[in-house]
Amino acid sequence: MISIAVCDDDTKVIEKIERYFDTLHNRNYEYDVFFSGNELLDYKNKQDIHYNLYILDIEMENLDGITLAKKLRNTEPRALFIYLTSYPQYVYDVFEVITFDFIRKPIEYDKFIQILDKVSSYLKLTKSNFAFSYRKNRYNLACGDIIYIEKNRRKAFIHTNNKLYQFNMTLEEIWSQLDEHLFVNIHISYIINMEYIREIVRGELILKTDEILYISRNYRQQVKLKHLEFLNNKL
């Protein structure tokens, strides 16, 4: 089940989105609606609830959608954000908060459904698990939590935001659990989660964690093409 928070101070927009959701009888979505950013924040704090997806209007009074997203991001590092906007000049501003997509108003049904399908596919991709063992302990990590995997001879290391895991596995065994639509080799010994790529500058890969990794010359063209494909599939 994908949990969604919709926030817009225009009742007509909320009613339209609710009608769109009502047509999805066989989809695994549950949603809550809010008419202000403060209402959404208060509800989250009181209920201690987390959502997979936030659909936020940018041009709200008192607390605009971008400021709201910055507040939400503090407790929602893995959530996806989609913005509603009537003004195309905001398109570039929204990526400051690591945005999944945006929807132009007036909201069209086909566009709305298309984006929900993209969200569903993306969450399915990132929530698949990577299983490994080390020193008689068994681990299952969501692929979306893996920043990159480093291979050093027989040893392998998984880098995440808060922990480094060690295990023993061949490259073939590692790739058998990874989706090539999400991960890419930048070196024979490095496999990167493309969701964490901030920028590619010549032979360097800059991650959203501010870490800089070297891209082997033999992999540079492949990395650029696969990353471009990954971004195009999200837009």
C-alpha positions in Angstrom: 0.0 0.0 0.0 1.3 3.4 -1.0 0.4 6.2 1.5 0.0 9.7 0.1 -0.5 13.1 1.6 -2.2 15.7 -0.6 -1.9 19.4 0.4 -3.5 22.3 -1.4 -5.4 25.3 -0.1 -7.8 25.2 -3.1 -10.8 23.1 -2.3 -11.6 22.6 -6.0 -8.2 21.1 -6.6 -8.6 18.8 -3.7 -12.0 17.7 -4.9 -10.7 17.0 -8.4 -7.8 14.9 -7.0 -10.3 12.9 -4.8 -12.4 12.2 -7.8 -9.3 10.9 -9.6 -8.5 8.6 -6.7 -12.0 7.3 -6.6 -11.6 5.9 -10.1 -8.7 3.7 -8.9 -10.6 0.9 -7.4 -8.0 -1.7 -8.0 -4.9 0.4 -7.1 -3.0 0.1 -3.8 -3.2 3.7 -2.7 -4.5 5.3 0.5 -4.4 9.1 0.9 -5.1 12.0 3.3 -5.9 15.5 2.3 -4.9 18.8 3.9 -5.8 22.4 3.2 -2.6 24.0 4.6 1.0 23.1 5.3 0.5 23.7 9.0 -2.4 21.3 9.1 -0.3 18.6 7.5 2.6 19.2 9.9 0.4 19.2 13.0 -1.3 15.9 11.9 2.0 14.2 11.3 3.4 15.3 14.7 0.3 14.2 16.6 -0.2 10.9 14.7 3.5 10.1 14.2 2.7 9.1 10.6 4.9 8.8 7.6 3.9 9.0 4.0 5.5 7.4 0.9 4.5 10.4 -1.3 3.6 14.0 -0.8 1.7 15.9 -3.4 2.1 19.6 -2.5 0.8 22.8 -4.0 3.6 25.4 -4.3 1.6 28.6 -4.1 -0.1 28.2 -0.7 -0.5 31.1 1.8 1.4 31.2 5.0 3.5 28.1 4.3 4.3 27.5 0.6 5.0 24.0 -0.8 8.8 24.3 -1.1 9.2 25.5 2.5 6.8 22.8 3.7 8.9 20.2 1.8 12.1 21.4 3.5 10.4 20.9 6.9 9.1 17.5 5.9 12.4 16.3 4.6 13.9 16.5 8.0 11.9 13.5 9.1 11.1 12.0 5.7 14.5 11.2 4.0 13.0 8.6 1.7 9.7 10.2 0.8 8.9 11.3 -2.7 7.7 14.8 -3.5 5.4 15.9 -6.3 4.5 19.6 -6.7 1.3 21.2 -8.1 1.9 24.5 -9.8 0.3 26.9 -12.2 3.6 28.7 -12.9 6.3 27.0 -14.9 9.0 29.3 -13.4 8.8 27.2 -10.2 9.9 24.0 -12.0 13.6 24.6 -11.3 13.1 25.8 -7.7 11.4 22.5 -6.7 14.4 20.4 -7.4 16.1 22.1 -4.4 14.3 19.5 -2.2 15.0 16.5 -4.3 11.8 16.3 -6.2 10.3 13.3 -8.0 8.1 15.2 -10.4 5.7 18.1 -10.8 2.1 18.5 -12.2 1.0 21.6 -14.1 -2.4 23.0 -13.2 -5.1 22.5 -14.2 -4.5 18.8 -13.4 -5.3 16.4 -16.2 -6.5 12.9 -15.3 -4.1 11.1 -17.7 -1.1 13.0 -16.3 -2.1 12.3 -12.8 -2.5 8.6 -13.3 0.7 8.4 -15.3 2.6 9.9 -12.4 1.0 7.6 -9.8 2.1 4.7 -12.0 5.7 6.0 -12.0 5.6 6.4 -8.3 4.4 2.8 -7.9 7.1 1.4 -10.2 9.8 3.5 -8.5 8.8 2.4 -5.0 8.7 -1.2 -6.0 12.2 -0.9 -7.5 13.8 0.8 -4.4 12.0 -1.4 -1.8 13.2 -4.7 -3.3 15.7 -6.2 -0.8 19.4 -7.1 -1.0 20.2 -10.1 1.2 23.6 -11.1 2.5 25.3 -12.8 5.5 28.3 -11.9 7.6 29.7 -13.8 10.6 26.6 -15.9 10.9 24.3 -12.9 10.8 21.7 -12.5 8.1 20.8 -9.1 6.7 18.1 -7.7 4.3 18.5 -4.1 3.1 16.1 -2.2 1.0 17.9 -1.5 -2.3 16.8 2.2 -2.0 18.9 2.5 1.2 22.1 1.4 -0.6 24.3 4.3 -1.7 27.0 2.2 -3.3 28.7 -1.2 -3.0 32.4 -1.4 -3.0 34.3 -4.6 -3.9 37.8 -5.2 -2.6 39.1 -8.6 -3.6 36.9 -11.2 -1.7 35.4 -8.6 0.6 32.4 -6.3 -0.3 31.1 -3.3 1.5 27.7 -1.7 1.4 27.6 2.0 2.1 24.4 3.5 3.5 23.6 6.8 5.2 24.2 5.5 8.7 26.1 2.3 8.5 28.8 0.4 6.6 28.1 -3.4 6.1 30.7 -6.0 5.2 30.1 -9.3 3.5 31.7 -11.8 1.1 30.1 -12.2 -2.4 31.2 -12.2 -6.0 30.3 -9.5 -8.4 28.0 -11.9 -10.2 26.2 -12.8 -7.0 25.8 -9.1 -6.1 24.4 -8.1 -9.5 22.0 -11.0 -9.4 20.1 -9.1 -6.7 20.3 -5.6 -8.2 18.2 -3.9 -10.9 20.2 -2.3 -13.7 17.6 0.4 -13.9 18.7 1.6 -10.5 22.4 0.7 -10.2 25.4 1.2 -12.4 29.1 0.3 -12.4 31.4 3.3 -12.3 34.5 1.1 -11.8 35.0 -2.7 -11.8 34.9 -2.5 -8.0 32.1 0.2 -7.5 28.4 -0.2 -8.0 26.4 3.0 -7.5 22.7 3.6 -6.7 21.8 6.3 -9.4 19.2 7.9 -7.1 22.2 9.2 -5.0 24.0 10.8 -8.0 24.0 14.6 -7.7 26.3 15.4 -10.6 28.7 13.9 -13.1 31.7 16.1 -13.8 34.1 14.7 -16.4 35.7 11.7 -14.6 34.1 12.3 -11.2 30.8 11.3 -9.7 29.5 13.6 -7.0 27.0 12.0 -4.7 24.2 13.7 -2.7 26.2 12.8 0.4 28.9 15.1 -1.0 31.2 12.2 -1.5 33.2 12.2 -4.7 34.1 9.0 -6.5 36.3 8.4 -9.6 34.7 7.0 -12.7 37.0 4.6 -14.6 37.6 5.8 -18.2 36.2 2.6 -19.6 32.9 3.2 -17.8 32.3 6.9 -18.3 30.1 6.8 -21.4 28.0 3.9 -20.0 27.5 5.8 -16.7 26.4 9.0 -18.5 24.0 7.1 -20.7 22.5 5.0 -17.9 22.1 8.0 -15.6 20.4 10.0 -18.4 18.0 7.1 -19.0 17.3 6.9 -15.2 16.5 10.7 -15.1 14.3 10.5 -18.2 12.3 7.7 -16.6 11.6 9.9 -13.6 10.5 13.0 -15.5 
